[in-house]
């Protein structure tokens, strides 16, 4: 019990105070190395997941979506919770698009993503903009967790399949393409839904991976990704 109490106390602290330190002193130093950044954040995710598992145990908690029922449109039944999640996701996509393409902040973030050195030469401040971009991404990840938890379950590791699907979606849509990620998300959802019904869950996941691999063979930049050429 003492160990669990200590772990619980330690797990509450990173969310409030240590996360900005992690971003400032570790991610900021490796921001230009995408593979290192990916491995570092995945390692942190494993550490936090293990800590939560140790503190709260492996059992799922009872947590139901506050809205229940379904809407019938002809032969189609649509659960209300899925429609609410879809509506919130569409609003989030539109809001993110407006921020990225209709505000000075978004233009600065895109310039920083395209060429960090040139953006810095133009007077942009990466030490200020990168934490803002990181905060936006973290907020979207938190929104995703809040939306999928009532539909799936509230248990350790429930986000691992969602994380894997998110990586596939980003790769399929094309790195750096918001429209490509949105299009790929709907395509991945359709493939998962139909393949799971007709072929089963494991075969459905295999079909999704095969489709992504085939796309990368014939179009490495993804659906709407841009090809970047060196000078």
C-alpha positions as CSV (number, residue, x, y, z in Angstrom):
1,X,0.0,0.0,0.0
2,X,2.8,2.4,0.8
3,X,4.4,1.7,-2.6
4,X,1.1,2.3,-4.4
5,X,0.6,5.6,-2.5
6,X,4.1,6.7,-3.4
7,X,3.5,5.8,-7.0
8,X,0.2,7.6,-7.1
9,X,1.7,10.7,-5.7
10,X,4.6,10.6,-8.2
11,X,2.2,10.0,-11.1
12,X,0.1,13.1,-10.2
13,X,3.2,15.4,-10.2
14,X,4.4,15.0,-13.8
15,X,1.1,16.0,-15.3
16,X,1.1,19.3,-13.4
17,X,4.7,20.4,-13.2
18,X,7.2,17.9,-14.7
19,X,5.7,17.7,-18.2
20,X,6.8,21.3,-19.1
21,X,10.3,20.4,-17.9
22,X,10.3,17.3,-20.0
23,X,9.4,19.3,-23.0
24,X,11.8,22.1,-22.3
25,X,14.9,20.1,-21.4
26,X,14.6,17.0,-23.4
27,X,12.2,17.4,-26.4
28,X,13.5,20.8,-27.3
29,X,17.0,19.5,-27.6
30,X,15.9,16.7,-30.0
31,X,13.2,18.5,-31.9
32,X,15.0,18.3,-35.3
33,X,15.5,14.5,-34.9
34,X,12.0,13.1,-35.5
35,X,13.0,9.5,-34.8
36,X,14.6,10.4,-31.4
37,X,11.6,12.5,-30.5
38,X,9.2,9.7,-31.3
39,X,11.2,7.1,-29.3
40,X,11.6,9.6,-26.4
41,X,7.8,10.2,-26.1
42,X,7.0,6.5,-26.6
43,X,9.4,5.7,-23.7
44,X,7.7,8.3,-21.5
45,X,4.3,6.8,-22.4
46,X,5.5,3.4,-21.3
47,X,6.8,4.8,-18.1
48,X,3.6,6.6,-17.3
49,X,1.5,3.6,-18.3
50,X,3.5,1.3,-16.0
51,X,3.2,3.7,-13.2
52,X,-0.5,4.0,-13.5
53,X,-0.8,0.2,-13.7
54,X,1.2,-0.2,-10.6
55,X,-0.8,2.5,-8.7
56,X,-4.3,1.7,-9.7
57,X,-4.2,-2.0,-10.8
58,X,-5.2,-3.7,-14.0
59,X,-8.9,-3.8,-13.5
60,X,-11.2,-1.6,-15.7
61,X,-13.3,1.0,-14.0
62,X,-17.1,1.3,-14.6
63,X,-17.6,4.4,-16.8
64,X,-20.5,4.8,-19.1
65,X,-21.1,7.4,-21.8
66,X,-23.5,10.1,-20.4
67,X,-25.7,9.7,-23.5
68,X,-27.2,6.5,-24.8
69,X,-29.5,5.3,-27.5
70,X,-29.4,5.2,-31.3
71,X,-30.8,7.0,-34.3
72,X,-32.3,5.0,-37.1
73,X,-31.9,6.2,-40.7
74,X,-33.6,3.6,-42.9
75,X,-31.8,0.4,-42.4
76,X,-28.9,2.1,-40.6
77,X,-28.6,2.4,-36.8
78,X,-26.2,5.0,-35.5
79,X,-25.4,5.1,-31.8
80,X,-25.7,8.5,-30.3
81,X,-22.4,8.4,-28.6
82,X,-20.6,7.7,-31.9
83,X,-22.4,10.6,-33.5
84,X,-21.4,12.9,-30.7
85,X,-17.8,11.8,-30.9
86,X,-17.9,12.3,-34.7
87,X,-19.4,15.8,-34.3
88,X,-16.7,16.8,-31.7
89,X,-14.0,15.5,-33.9
90,X,-15.2,17.4,-36.9
91,X,-15.3,20.6,-34.8
92,X,-11.8,19.9,-33.6
93,X,-10.5,19.4,-37.1
94,X,-12.1,22.6,-38.3
95,X,-10.8,24.6,-35.3
96,X,-7.3,23.2,-35.9
97,X,-7.4,24.1,-39.6
98,X,-8.5,27.6,-38.8
99,X,-5.7,28.0,-36.3
100,X,-3.0,26.7,-38.7
101,X,-4.2,28.4,-41.9
102,X,-6.0,31.5,-40.8
103,X,-3.9,32.9,-37.9
104,X,-0.4,34.4,-37.5
105,X,0.3,31.6,-35.0
106,X,-0.6,28.9,-37.5
107,X,1.6,30.5,-40.2
108,X,4.5,30.8,-37.8
109,X,4.1,27.1,-36.8
110,X,4.0,25.9,-40.4
111,X,7.0,28.0,-41.2
112,X,8.9,26.6,-38.3
113,X,7.9,23.0,-39.3
114,X,9.0,23.6,-42.9
115,X,12.4,25.1,-42.2
116,X,13.5,25.8,-38.6
117,X,16.7,27.7,-39.6
118,X,15.0,30.0,-42.1
119,X,12.1,30.7,-39.7
120,X,14.5,31.7,-37.0
121,X,16.3,34.0,-39.4
122,X,12.9,35.6,-40.1
123,X,12.6,36.5,-36.5
124,X,10.4,33.6,-35.3
125,X,11.1,32.3,-31.8
126,X,11.2,28.5,-31.7
127,X,11.6,28.4,-27.9
128,X,8.2,30.1,-27.7
129,X,6.4,28.5,-30.6
130,X,7.5,24.9,-30.1
131,X,5.9,24.7,-26.6
132,X,2.7,26.1,-28.0
133,X,2.6,23.5,-30.7
134,X,3.4,20.8,-28.2
135,X,0.6,22.1,-26.0
136,X,-1.9,22.0,-28.9
137,X,-0.9,18.4,-29.7
138,X,-1.2,17.4,-26.1
139,X,-4.6,19.0,-25.8
140,X,-5.8,17.1,-28.9
141,X,-4.4,13.9,-27.4
142,X,-6.3,14.6,-24.2
143,X,-9.5,15.2,-26.1
144,X,-9.0,11.9,-27.9
145,X,-8.7,10.1,-24.6
146,X,-11.8,11.7,-23.2
147,X,-13.8,10.8,-26.3
148,X,-12.7,7.1,-26.8
149,X,-12.6,6.2,-23.1
150,X,-16.5,6.1,-22.6
151,X,-16.8,4.0,-25.8
152,X,-14.1,1.5,-25.1
153,X,-13.3,1.2,-21.4
154,X,-11.4,3.0,-18.6
155,X,-8.4,0.6,-18.1
156,X,-4.6,0.7,-18.4
157,X,-3.5,0.2,-21.9
158,X,-6.8,1.1,-23.5
159,X,-5.1,3.8,-25.6
160,X,-2.5,1.5,-27.1
161,X,-4.6,0.4,-30.0
162,X,-5.7,4.0,-30.6
163,X,-2.1,5.1,-30.6
164,X,-1.1,2.4,-33.1
165,X,-4.0,3.4,-35.4
166,X,-3.1,7.1,-35.0
167,X,0.4,6.4,-36.3
168,X,-1.0,4.5,-39.2
169,X,-3.4,7.3,-40.0
170,X,-0.6,10.0,-40.0
171,X,1.6,7.9,-42.2
172,X,-1.3,7.1,-44.6
173,X,-2.4,10.7,-44.8
174,X,1.1,12.1,-45.2
175,X,3.4,13.7,-42.7
176,X,2.5,17.4,-42.2
177,X,-0.8,17.2,-44.0
178,X,-3.9,18.0,-41.9
179,X,-6.3,17.2,-44.7
180,X,-4.5,14.0,-45.4
181,X,-4.7,12.9,-41.8
182,X,-8.4,13.7,-41.7
183,X,-9.0,11.8,-44.9
184,X,-6.9,8.9,-43.8
185,X,-8.8,8.8,-40.4
186,X,-12.1,8.2,-42.2
187,X,-10.6,5.6,-44.6
188,X,-9.0,3.8,-41.7
189,X,-12.3,3.8,-39.8
190,X,-14.2,2.4,-42.8
191,X,-11.5,-0.3,-43.4
192,X,-11.5,-1.3,-39.7
193,X,-15.3,-1.4,-39.5
194,X,-16.0,-3.5,-42.7
195,X,-13.0,-5.8,-42.4
196,X,-13.8,-6.6,-38.7
197,X,-17.4,-7.5,-39.7
198,X,-16.5,-9.7,-42.7
199,X,-13.1,-11.0,-41.7
200,X,-12.8,-10.7,-38.0
201,X,-10.8,-8.3,-35.7
202,X,-7.3,-9.8,-36.2
203,X,-7.7,-10.1,-40.0
204,X,-9.1,-6.6,-40.2
205,X,-6.0,-5.2,-38.5
206,X,-3.8,-7.2,-40.9
207,X,-5.7,-5.8,-43.9
208,X,-5.1,-2.3,-42.6
209,X,-1.4,-2.8,-42.2
210,X,-1.1,-4.3,-45.7
211,X,-3.0,-1.4,-47.3
212,X,-0.7,1.1,-45.6
213,X,2.4,-0.8,-46.7
214,X,1.1,-1.0,-50.3
215,X,0.4,2.8,-50.3
216,X,3.9,3.5,-49.0
217,X,5.4,1.4,-51.8
218,X,3.6,3.2,-54.6
219,X,3.2,6.7,-52.9
220,X,5.8,7.1,-50.1
221,X,4.5,10.7,-49.2
222,X,1.1,9.4,-48.3
223,X,-2.3,10.4,-49.6
224,X,-1.8,14.2,-49.5
225,X,1.8,14.5,-48.3
226,X,4.2,16.7,-50.1
227,X,7.6,15.6,-51.5
228,X,10.4,17.6,-50.0
229,X,13.5,18.1,-52.1
230,X,16.8,19.2,-50.9
231,X,18.4,22.4,-52.3
